[in-house]
Amino acid sequence: MRIAFALPRHPLLRALLLAAGAVILAGLLFFGLVAGLALAVVGALVLLVRRLLPRKAARRGRDGVIEGEFRVVDRARIG
């Protein structure tokens, strides 16, 4: 299915329609740039605040958990 839009034959109407399309396209481009800039600013502020605020004390481990190193061993070596 092909969607085609033919420009009007009247030169003034054609110019107005093309100008309106250009204004809409420029508006969308401007809005996208402003939205991207806003996201970058908010992200930079979040990073700045996270670096400046003091960190919370490290959580202590649970008493029932033993940490250690391990290696994966093939089943053939086990038994």
N, C-alpha and C positions, 0 to 999 in steps of 0.2 A: 504494500500500500504506500503510495507516494503522496505526500502532502505538499502542494505547491500553492504559492500565493502570488498572483499576478499583480504587478503594480498598476494603478489606474493610468488611463491614457492622458488625462488632463495634466499638463506640466506643473501647474501650481499645486494641485492635490498630490502629485507624485513627490514634489519637493517637500511638502509638509509632512507626508507620511515618512519619508526618509529621515527628515529632521527629528521627528518624534521617535523613530527607532534609534537614532544616534543618541538622543537625550536619555532614553531608557537604558541603553547599553552603557553610557557613561555613568548613570546613576547606580547601576548594578556594580560596575567596576569600583566606583567610589565607596559604596557600602561594603564591598568585600575587603577593600584595603583598610577601611576604618575598623571593621570587625577583626581583621588579622592583627592590626596594630594594638587593638584593645586586648586581645588574647596575649600578645607578647608582653605588654605592660603588666597585666595581671600576673602572668607567669614569673616575670622578673621580680615583682613585689613579693610574691609568695616565697621565692628563693631567698630574697633579702631578709624577710621576716624570719624564716626558718634558720638562717645562719646567725642572726642577731639574738634571737631568744635563747636563753640558757637551756641546755639539754636536761631532760629528766634523768634521774639516777637509773643506772642499768638495773633491769629486773633480775632478781635473784632466781636461780634455778629451782625447780621443784625438788623436794626432798627425795622422792621416789625415783628420780631419773639419774642414771649413771651415764656419763658421757665417755666416749673413748674412740679409738681408731679401729677400723676393721678392714678386712680384705675379702674379696669374693673368691670362694674356693670351688673348683669343679666338683660335681657329685662323685666322679670316679676316684678322686683323691680321698674322699671321706670314707668310703666303705667299700 
